[in-house]
Amino acid sequence: MPTFELNLSDDVYAEFQQLAEQEFVSEEQAAEDLIASGIEAYNVSIVDDEPRDEMLDGAENNMFDTAQDPGSLEDDRL
């Protein structure tokens, strides 16, 4: 099993020790579970809360691509 060294502030380490004593069998299990949970939370995909209409997106993207010049001199001929 790989090992690594981590430097924590005294406050964070005290919180970790308290959590490990209350919730876990050992500090080793606490560290492994907390790191795994943090990695899992970090790798969450962002979900778009406001889905957009694809047709509307296409219309917005093409609005200026297909527009003709409204001030064309050819339109002013009588």
C-alpha positions, 0 to 999 in steps of 0.5 A: 500500500502506498504511503505519503506524508501530509502536513496539517495545521494544529487545528485541522489535525485536532479536528481530524483526531476527534473525528477519527476517534468518534467515527472510525476504528483508527486514524489510518482508516479515517485518513483513507476514507476521508481522502477517498470521499474527498476525491469522489466529491472532487470528481463530480460532473457539473450538471447544467441546472438550466437546460437550453433549447437546442433549436434556440441555441442554433438560431442564436448562433446563426442569427448574424451569420445569415443576416443580410445587410439591412442598409443595402444600397440596392434596396433603395432603388426605385 
